[in-house]
Amino acid sequence: MTKPSSRRATCFLGASLLAIATTAGLVLPALANEAQTVTFGDATFVNKGLVAVGRVPSDAKDKLGDTLGGIGSGMVADIGSWKRDGDGYSGTLYMLPDRGWNTEGSVDYPGRLQKFAITLTPFTGDKAASQDQLKLSYQDSIVLHEADGTPTTGLDPLEVRKAANRFPDLPVSGGHISLDDEGVVRAADGSFWVSDEYGPYVYHFQADGALISAIQPPKAFLPMRNGEENFSSDNPPKGGQEPKPKNPESGRQNNQGFEGLAMSADGKQLFVLLQSATIQDGGAGGSSPKRFNTRFLSYDISDAAAPKLSAEYVVQLPRFKDAKGKDLVAAQSELHALDDHRFLVIARDSGHGFGLKDSTSVYRSVDLIDTGGATNIAGTDFDAAKPVAPDGQLDAAVAPAKYARFIDINDNAQLNRFGLHNGEPNDTNALYEKWESMALLPALDDAAPNDYFLVVGSDNDFITTKGSMQGKPYSDAIGKDIDTVVLVYRITMPAGMKPL
């Protein structure tokens, strides 16, 4: 590994970050094999570069016979299994698919957690043509189900199961709880928590996939239509019924739910982040340039049976201009806790990548947020009917979290070393649109005790020409075979930070 350079990028706050982000490539200019250092507050973070790439083929199947896709929606490592043997590493990684193949409408896909054995042999040379330094071997599927064995479904929910048996109102379709799974963390007892977009809720499952409980967020987050809860994301099954109106009138936007989920190292706090602003906070549609004031929640789960909302903050997402000069927001796709107030977050654009009309992404980045000093709005009027950022303007009494850019996923100087690229040519080595999962693994290096491997995964949306879903073959209309691609970076944390 090369030594970190002395270059530093200062912490950009509020409008300063947003102005810089419009240039998209100037915050952290990248050079192959040159470490990049970011000073965030009084802490220093170093990106030592991309060291490994892995792929899961688009036509792979799981033990249920379904396409092994969408697995980059969320991931969590079993740290207890992580070992080093010479220059190589091995362990177990759990990956979370979302709601199944849904480019032509949602389907009855039982939720599941996919278990992989992984091996990692980091590459540190100047050139690398292969994409196999990270090997992922599928082992098992843990099906998500209710206590009576009823599996969940990926179908768009048009029904509401009223609160009962210590559960809140739940989004359902045909009697099955509807889940669009997006984030996962694993507790010391083997149970795991999953965040979803439909609710947006957080669900707690036993190690075998049996549902234990569900967390309903404050009323401000709940999608309301015609004065009632309506959890549809306007993605009915093919030929199915659309909600009226298509967009909620308040609460989370369609397909903009709890994308980010993290857990504290001691397992006592859950952190969850809305993909972008609620409708009332400027989120009037999925591409609204005013949807950048999103909300971050912290739950005390020291008693897992009775989670308590302990904090709520506003996070201002990056804004940038696309190639045509249009103002856009880089919505977030994943969250990872570094300590009780600092986090890694993936922020990205959409509609750009392999197989799409435009393969060139402007903003895909692993960034840093710090809630220290931000205004805690939990339990205030902002959790009811009062917007915290009406028409996108943050209430003057509310201080947002700090934000800084860290790792540019689109950095072609790094990607090219492994035969990958952002942009043309629009081929199988162009990055796909969606990067939605992270895991952190210690480097176990006595010479660099603060070094970690940051694993970042793509969600391929189950897109393949050789698919299978619920016993039926399918070929996605896009006409491409899009593998799940996983990138591994080596990073250095500030001295004293113990994120695991």
C-alpha positions as CSV (number, residue, x, y, z in Angstrom):
1,M,0.0,0.0,0.0
2,T,1.2,3.5,-0.8
3,K,1.5,6.1,1.9
4,P,-1.3,8.6,2.2
5,S,-0.7,11.8,0.3
6,S,-0.6,15.2,2.1
7,R,-3.5,16.5,0.0
8,R,-6.6,17.2,2.0
9,A,-10.2,18.1,1.2
10,T,-11.8,20.2,4.0
11,C,-15.2,19.4,5.3
12,F,-17.8,21.1,3.1
13,L,-20.9,22.2,4.9
14,G,-24.3,23.2,3.6
15,A,-24.2,25.5,0.6
16,S,-20.4,25.2,0.3
17,L,-20.6,21.4,-0.3
18,L,-23.5,21.9,-2.7
19,A,-21.6,24.4,-4.8
20,I,-18.6,22.2,-5.0
21,A,-20.7,19.1,-5.8
22,T,-22.1,20.8,-9.0
23,T,-18.7,20.2,-10.6
24,A,-18.9,16.6,-9.7
25,G,-15.3,15.8,-10.3
26,L,-13.4,18.5,-8.4
27,V,-13.9,17.5,-4.8
28,L,-11.5,14.5,-4.7
29,P,-9.6,14.3,-8.0
30,A,-8.4,10.8,-8.3
31,L,-5.1,9.4,-9.4
32,A,-4.4,5.6,-9.6
33,N,-2.5,4.3,-6.5
34,E,-2.5,7.8,-4.9
35,A,-4.2,7.9,-1.5
36,Q,-6.7,10.7,-0.9
37,T,-7.1,12.3,2.5
38,V,-10.2,14.1,3.8
39,T,-10.3,16.1,7.0
40,F,-13.8,16.1,8.5
41,G,-14.0,18.2,11.6
42,D,-11.0,17.2,13.6
43,A,-10.7,13.7,12.1
44,T,-8.8,12.4,9.1
45,F,-10.0,9.7,6.8
46,V,-7.9,8.2,4.0
47,N,-9.0,6.4,0.8
48,K,-6.1,4.1,-0.2
49,G,-7.9,3.1,-3.3
50,L,-9.8,0.2,-4.9
51,V,-8.1,-3.1,-4.1
52,A,-10.6,-5.8,-5.2
53,V,-13.6,-6.5,-7.4
54,G,-16.0,-9.4,-7.4
55,R,-19.1,-10.5,-9.5
56,V,-22.1,-12.7,-9.0
57,P,-23.5,-13.7,-12.5
58,S,-26.9,-12.4,-13.4
59,D,-28.2,-15.9,-14.2
60,A,-27.2,-17.4,-10.8
61,K,-30.1,-19.0,-8.9
62,D,-30.7,-19.5,-5.1
63,K,-31.9,-22.6,-3.4
64,L,-35.6,-21.6,-4.0
65,G,-35.0,-21.6,-7.7
66,D,-35.2,-17.8,-8.0
67,T,-32.7,-15.6,-9.7
68,L,-30.0,-14.6,-7.3
69,G,-30.4,-10.9,-8.0
70,G,-31.0,-7.6,-6.2
71,I,-28.5,-8.7,-3.5
72,G,-26.7,-5.4,-3.4
73,S,-29.7,-3.7,-1.8
74,G,-28.1,-4.3,1.6
75,M,-25.3,-6.3,3.2
76,V,-23.8,-7.1,6.6
77,A,-20.7,-9.0,7.5
78,D,-20.4,-11.6,10.2
79,I,-17.4,-10.0,11.9
80,G,-16.9,-13.1,14.1
81,S,-16.1,-15.2,11.0
82,W,-13.6,-12.8,9.5
83,K,-10.1,-14.2,9.4
84,R,-6.7,-13.4,7.8
85,D,-4.4,-16.1,6.4
86,G,-1.2,-14.5,5.0
87,D,-2.2,-12.0,2.3
88,G,-5.8,-13.4,2.1
89,Y,-9.0,-13.2,4.1
90,S,-12.2,-15.2,4.5
91,G,-15.5,-14.8,6.1
92,T,-19.3,-14.7,5.8
93,L,-21.3,-12.0,4.2
94,Y,-25.1,-11.7,4.2
95,M,-26.7,-9.9,1.3
96,L,-30.2,-8.5,1.1
97,P,-32.3,-8.5,-2.1
98,D,-35.2,-6.1,-2.3
99,R,-38.7,-7.0,-3.6
100,G,-37.7,-9.3,-6.5
101,W,-37.7,-8.6,-10.3
102,N,-39.9,-5.6,-10.6
103,T,-39.0,-3.7,-13.8
104,E,-42.4,-4.7,-15.2
105,G,-44.4,-4.5,-12.0
106,S,-44.0,-5.9,-8.5
107,V,-44.1,-9.7,-8.0
108,D,-44.9,-12.1,-5.2
109,Y,-41.3,-12.6,-4.1
110,P,-40.9,-13.8,-0.5
111,G,-38.2,-11.7,1.2
112,R,-35.0,-13.4,2.1
113,L,-31.4,-12.9,3.3
114,Q,-28.7,-14.5,1.1
115,K,-25.7,-16.0,2.8
116,F,-22.3,-16.1,1.1
117,A,-18.9,-17.4,2.0
118,I,-16.3,-14.8,0.8
119,T,-12.6,-14.8,0.2
120,L,-10.6,-11.6,-0.4
121,T,-7.1,-11.3,-1.9
122,P,-6.4,-7.6,-2.1
123,F,-4.6,-6.3,-5.2
124,T,-2.0,-3.6,-4.7
125,G,-0.2,-3.4,-8.1
126,D,-0.4,-0.8,-10.8
127,K,-2.5,-2.8,-13.3
128,A,-5.2,-5.5,-12.9
129,A,-7.3,-7.0,-15.7
130,S,-9.2,-9.5,-13.6
131,Q,-12.3,-9.0,-11.5
132,D,-12.0,-11.9,-9.1
133,Q,-10.0,-10.7,-6.1
134,L,-13.2,-11.0,-4.1
135,K,-14.9,-14.3,-4.5
136,L,-18.5,-14.8,-3.3
137,S,-19.9,-18.3,-2.9
138,Y,-23.6,-18.7,-2.3
139,Q,-24.5,-20.9,0.7
140,D,-28.0,-20.4,1.8
141,S,-31.3,-18.4,1.8
142,I,-33.0,-17.3,5.0
143,V,-36.7,-16.7,4.1
144,L,-38.4,-13.9,5.9
145,H,-41.7,-15.0,7.4
146,E,-44.3,-14.4,10.2
147,A,-44.4,-16.5,13.3
148,D,-47.0,-18.8,11.7
149,G,-44.7,-19.4,8.7
150,T,-46.5,-17.0,6.3
151,P,-43.8,-15.5,4.0
152,T,-43.5,-11.9,3.2
153,T,-44.1,-10.6,-0.3
154,G,-42.6,-8.1,-2.6
155,L,-46.0,-7.1,-4.1
156,D,-47.0,-3.4,-3.9
157,P,-49.3,-3.0,-0.9
158,L,-52.8,-1.6,-1.4
159,E,-54.1,-2.9,1.9
160,V,-53.4,-2.1,5.6
161,R,-53.4,-4.7,8.3
162,K,-54.6,-2.8,11.4
163,A,-52.4,-2.8,14.5
164,A,-52.6,-5.9,16.7
165,N,-50.5,-8.2,18.8
166,R,-48.0,-5.4,19.5
167,F,-47.5,-4.8,15.8
168,P,-48.3,-1.4,14.3
169,D,-50.5,-0.9,11.1
170,L,-48.7,-3.0,8.4
171,P,-48.5,-2.7,4.6
172,V,-49.9,-6.0,3.2
173,S,-51.0,-7.6,-0.1
174,G,-53.2,-10.6,-0.2
175,G,-52.7,-11.2,3.5
176,H,-48.9,-11.1,3.3
177,I,-46.7,-8.4,4.8
178,S,-45.3,-6.4,1.9
179,L,-41.5,-5.7,2.1
180,D,-39.2,-3.7,-0.2
181,D,-36.1,-4.6,1.8
182,E,-33.2,-2.1,1.6
183,G,-30.9,-2.2,4.6
184,V,-29.8,-4.9,7.1
185,V,-27.8,-5.1,10.3
186,R,-27.1,-8.2,12.4
187,A,-27.2,-8.4,16.2
188,A,-24.8,-10.4,18.5
189,D,-27.6,-13.0,19.0
190,G,-27.8,-13.7,15.3
191,S,-31.1,-11.8,14.9
192,F,-31.2,-9.1,12.3
193,W,-33.0,-5.9,11.6
194,V,-34.2,-4.9,8.1
195,S,-35.3,-1.5,6.8
196,D,-37.9,-1.3,4.0
197,E,-39.3,1.3,1.6
198,Y,-43.0,0.5,1.7
199,G,-43.6,1.5,5.3
200,P,-41.2,2.9,5.7
201,Y,-40.5,0.6,8.6
202,V,-37.8,-1.4,10.4
203,Y,-38.4,-5.0,11.0
204,H,-36.7,-7.3,13.5
205,F,-36.2,-11.0,12.6
206,Q,-34.9,-14.0,14.4
207,A,-31.8,-15.7,13.0
208,D,-34.1,-18.2,11.1
209,G,-36.1,-15.4,9.5
210,A,-39.1,-15.4,11.8
211,L,-40.6,-11.9,12.4
212,I,-40.3,-10.6,15.9
213,S,-41.4,-7.0,15.8
214,A,-41.7,-3.8,13.7
215,I,-40.8,-0.2,14.2
216,Q,-43.2,2.4,12.9
217,P,-41.6,5.9,12.5
218,P,-43.3,9.1,13.4
219,K,-46.4,10.2,11.6
220,A,-44.5,12.6,9.4
221,F,-42.9,9.7,7.6
222,L,-46.1,7.7,6.9
223,P,-47.4,7.9,3.3
224,M,-50.9,9.4,3.4
225,R,-53.5,9.5,0.6
226,N,-56.9,10.9,1.0
227,G,-56.3,11.4,4.7
228,E,-55.5,7.7,5.3
229,E,-52.3,5.5,5.4
230,N,-51.6,4.0,2.0
231,F,-48.3,2.2,1.6
232,S,-48.4,1.7,-2.1
233,S,-45.3,2.8,-4.1
234,D,-47.2,3.0,-7.4
235,N,-45.6,-0.2,-8.6
236,P,-48.5,-2.7,-8.8
237,P,-48.1,-6.1,-10.4
238,K,-48.5,-6.2,-14.2
239,G,-52.1,-5.3,-15.0
240,G,-52.8,-4.4,-11.3
241,Q,-54.4,-1.4,-9.7
242,E,-52.6,1.9,-9.2
243,P,-53.1,4.0,-6.1
244,K,-55.1,7.2,-6.3
245,P,-53.4,9.6,-6.3
246,K,-50.2,8.1,-7.6
247,N,-48.0,10.1,-5.1
248,P,-48.7,10.3,-1.4
249,E,-49.9,13.7,-0.2
250,S,-47.5,13.6,2.7
251,G,-44.9,11.3,4.2
252,R,-42.3,9.4,2.3
253,Q,-42.2,9.6,-1.5
254,N,-42.8,6.5,-3.7
255,N,-39.7,4.3,-3.6
256,Q,-37.9,6.8,-1.3
257,G,-38.2,5.0,2.0
258,F,-35.6,3.7,4.5
259,E,-32.7,3.0,2.2
260,G,-30.1,3.4,5.0
261,L,-29.8,1.3,8.1
262,A,-26.9,1.0,10.6
263,M,-26.2,-0.3,14.1
264,S,-23.8,1.0,16.7
265,A,-20.8,-1.2,17.6
266,D,-22.3,-2.1,21.0
267,G,-25.6,-3.1,19.4
268,K,-27.7,-0.6,21.5
269,Q,-28.6,2.0,18.8
270,L,-30.2,1.6,15.4
271,F,-29.8,4.4,12.9
272,V,-32.1,4.8,9.9
273,L,-32.0,7.3,7.0
274,L,-34.8,8.2,4.6
275,Q,-33.7,8.1,0.9
276,S,-34.7,11.7,0.3
277,A,-37.0,14.3,1.8
278,T,-40.7,13.6,2.6
279,I,-43.4,15.1,0.4
280,Q,-44.0,17.9,2.9
281,D,-40.3,18.7,3.0
282,G,-39.8,19.3,-0.7
283,G,-40.1,15.8,-2.0
284,A,-42.8,16.5,-4.6
285,G,-41.7,13.7,-6.9
286,G,-38.7,11.4,-7.3
287,S,-36.6,13.9,-9.2
288,S,-37.5,17.1,-7.3
289,P,-34.5,19.4,-6.9
290,K,-35.9,20.4,-3.5
291,R,-35.9,17.0,-1.9
292,F,-32.5,17.3,-0.3
293,N,-33.5,17.8,3.4
294,T,-33.9,14.2,4.4
295,R,-34.4,12.8,7.9
296,F,-32.2,10.6,10.1
297,L,-33.6,8.6,13.0
298,S,-31.8,7.0,16.0
299,Y,-33.5,4.3,18.1
300,D,-32.4,3.0,21.5
301,I,-32.7,-0.8,21.2
302,S,-30.9,-1.7,24.4
303,D,-34.3,-3.4,25.1
304,A,-34.9,-4.8,21.6
305,A,-38.6,-5.6,22.5
306,A,-39.3,-1.9,23.2
307,P,-37.3,0.4,20.8
308,K,-37.4,4.1,21.7
309,L,-36.8,7.0,19.3
310,S,-33.9,8.9,20.9
311,A,-33.0,11.4,18.2
312,E,-33.9,12.8,14.8
313,Y,-31.8,15.0,12.6
314,V,-32.0,16.6,9.2
315,V,-29.3,15.6,6.7
316,Q,-28.8,17.8,3.6
317,L,-28.1,15.6,0.6
318,P,-25.6,16.7,-2.1
319,R,-27.0,18.8,-5.0
320,F,-25.3,18.8,-8.4
321,K,-26.0,19.6,-12.1
322,D,-26.3,16.9,-14.7
323,A,-24.7,17.0,-18.1
324,K,-27.5,19.2,-19.4
325,G,-27.3,21.7,-16.4
326,K,-30.4,20.4,-14.7
327,D,-30.4,20.7,-10.8
328,L,-30.6,17.3,-9.2
329,V,-30.2,15.7,-5.7
330,A,-28.0,12.7,-5.0
331,A,-30.4,10.6,-2.9
332,Q,-28.8,8.3,-0.4
333,S,-28.7,4.5,-0.7
334,E,-27.0,3.2,2.4
335,L,-25.7,4.1,5.8
336,H,-22.9,2.6,8.0
337,A,-22.1,3.7,11.6
338,L,-18.5,4.7,12.5
339,D,-19.3,5.8,16.0
340,D,-22.3,7.4,17.8
341,H,-22.3,10.5,15.5
342,R,-20.3,9.8,12.4
343,F,-21.4,7.7,9.5
344,L,-20.6,6.6,6.0
345,V,-23.4,7.1,3.5
346,I,-23.7,6.3,-0.2
347,A,-25.2,9.1,-2.3
348,R,-25.9,8.8,-6.0
349,D,-27.7,9.9,-9.1
350,S,-30.1,7.6,-11.0
351,G,-30.9,6.7,-14.5
352,H,-27.3,6.3,-15.6
353,G,-25.3,3.1,-16.0
354,F,-24.8,-0.1,-18.0
355,G,-27.9,-1.0,-20.1
356,L,-29.5,2.3,-19.7
357,K,-29.8,5.0,-22.4
358,D,-27.0,7.0,-20.7
359,S,-24.2,5.1,-19.1
360,T,-22.4,8.1,-17.6
361,S,-23.1,8.9,-14.0
362,V,-22.3,12.3,-12.6
363,Y,-22.5,11.5,-8.8
364,R,-21.9,8.2,-7.1
365,S,-20.0,8.6,-3.8
366,V,-19.3,7.2,-0.4
367,D,-19.6,10.3,1.8
368,L,-19.4,11.2,5.5
369,I,-22.0,12.7,7.8
370,D,-21.7,13.9,11.4
371,T,-24.8,14.5,13.5
372,G,-22.8,16.0,16.3
373,G,-24.1,19.6,16.8
374,A,-27.3,19.0,14.6
375,T,-30.7,19.9,16.1
376,N,-32.6,17.0,17.6
377,I,-36.2,17.4,16.3
378,A,-37.5,14.1,17.8
379,G,-40.8,14.5,19.4
380,T,-41.4,18.0,18.1
381,D,-44.2,19.3,15.9
382,F,-42.0,18.3,12.9
383,D,-42.9,14.7,13.6
384,A,-46.6,15.5,13.0
385,A,-48.0,17.9,10.5
386,K,-45.4,20.7,10.5
387,P,-42.8,20.5,7.7
388,V,-39.2,20.9,8.7
389,A,-38.3,22.2,5.2
390,P,-41.5,23.5,3.5
391,D,-40.8,23.8,-0.3
392,G,-37.3,22.6,0.4
393,Q,-36.4,25.5,2.7
394,L,-35.0,24.2,6.1
395,D,-36.6,25.8,9.1
396,A,-34.2,28.5,10.4
397,A,-34.2,27.0,13.9
398,V,-32.9,23.7,12.7
399,A,-29.1,23.0,12.3
400,P,-28.5,20.1,9.8
401,A,-25.9,17.4,10.1
402,K,-22.4,18.1,8.7
403,Y,-21.6,16.5,5.4
404,A,-18.4,15.8,3.3
405,R,-17.5,13.9,0.2
406,F,-15.1,11.0,0.6
407,I,-14.8,8.2,-2.1
408,D,-15.8,8.9,-5.7
409,I,-17.1,5.5,-7.0
410,N,-17.1,6.9,-10.5
411,D,-13.3,7.5,-10.4
412,N,-12.2,6.0,-13.7
413,A,-8.5,6.1,-12.7
414,Q,-9.3,3.5,-10.1
415,L,-12.0,1.5,-12.0
416,N,-9.8,1.2,-15.1
417,R,-7.2,-0.8,-13.2
418,F,-9.8,-3.6,-12.9
419,G,-11.2,-3.2,-16.4
420,L,-14.3,-1.3,-15.2
421,H,-15.4,2.2,-16.1
422,N,-18.1,4.8,-15.6
423,G,-19.6,5.9,-18.9
424,E,-19.0,4.8,-22.5
425,P,-18.6,2.2,-23.8
426,N,-22.0,1.0,-22.6
427,D,-20.9,-2.6,-22.0
428,T,-20.7,-5.2,-19.3
429,N,-17.8,-3.4,-17.7
430,A,-19.7,-0.1,-17.3
431,L,-21.0,0.3,-13.7
432,Y,-24.7,-0.3,-13.3
433,E,-26.9,2.5,-12.0
434,K,-27.5,1.4,-8.4
435,W,-25.0,1.2,-5.6
436,E,-26.9,0.5,-2.4
437,S,-24.9,-1.6,0.1
438,M,-21.8,-1.4,2.4
439,A,-19.9,-3.5,4.8
440,L,-16.8,-2.8,6.8
441,L,-14.1,-5.4,7.5
442,P,-10.9,-4.9,9.5
443,A,-7.6,-5.3,7.6
444,L,-6.1,-7.1,10.6
445,D,-2.8,-5.5,9.8
446,D,-0.5,-4.8,12.8
447,A,1.4,-2.2,10.7
448,A,-1.8,-0.4,10.0
449,P,-4.2,-1.0,12.9
450,N,-6.7,1.7,11.7
451,D,-7.1,0.2,8.2
452,Y,-10.4,-1.4,7.0
453,F,-11.8,-2.8,3.8
454,L,-14.9,-1.0,2.7
455,V,-17.1,-3.3,0.6
456,V,-19.6,-1.6,-1.7
457,G,-22.3,-3.6,-3.7
458,S,-24.5,-2.9,-6.6
459,D,-28.2,-3.8,-6.9
460,N,-28.8,-5.2,-10.4
461,D,-32.6,-5.2,-10.2
462,F,-32.7,-8.9,-11.1
463,I,-32.1,-7.8,-14.7
464,T,-31.1,-10.8,-16.9
465,T,-32.3,-12.5,-20.1
466,K,-32.2,-15.9,-18.3
467,G,-34.2,-15.2,-15.2
468,S,-36.5,-17.3,-13.0
469,M,-39.0,-15.9,-10.5
470,Q,-41.5,-18.0,-8.6
471,G,-41.2,-20.9,-10.9
472,K,-41.6,-18.9,-14.1
473,P,-38.8,-18.0,-16.6
474,Y,-38.4,-14.4,-17.6
475,S,-36.2,-12.2,-19.8
476,D,-36.0,-8.6,-18.8
477,A,-37.1,-6.1,-21.5
478,I,-33.8,-4.2,-21.2
479,G,-32.2,-7.2,-23.1
480,K,-29.0,-7.2,-21.0
481,D,-27.4,-9.5,-18.5
482,I,-26.4,-7.3,-15.5
483,D,-24.2,-9.0,-12.9
484,T,-24.0,-8.0,-9.3
485,V,-20.7,-6.2,-9.0
486,V,-18.9,-5.7,-5.6
487,L,-16.1,-3.2,-5.1
488,V,-13.6,-3.2,-2.2
489,Y,-11.6,-0.2,-1.1
490,R,-8.9,0.0,1.6
491,I,-9.5,3.0,3.9
492,T,-7.8,4.3,7.0
493,M,-10.0,5.5,9.9
494,P,-9.0,8.2,12.4
495,A,-6.9,7.0,15.3
496,G,-9.0,5.7,18.1
497,M,-12.2,5.1,16.0
498,K,-13.5,1.6,16.5
499,P,-16.5,1.2,14.2
500,L,-16.7,-2.6,14.8
